[in-house]
Amino acid sequence: MGWRSVMISRPAKLRREHFSLAIEQEQTAFVPFEDIAIIVLNHREIQLTHPVLSACADYG
């Protein structure tokens, strides 16, 4: 069960890298999908890849 809340409020690109969510902004941050409880996207310029959406569905 996840315990992290991920809130993104600046332009970013989200992609899947192995078993983690990669958040690309000025730097790249990695968060394991199994740790994520909720993702809040609060900006118009956030790009998601299909594998990110699939991983969110797989991990609940």
Secondary structure, 3 states (H helix, E strand, C coil): CCCEEEEECCCEEEEEECCEEEEECCCEEEEEHHHEEEEEECCCCEEECHHHHHHHHHHC
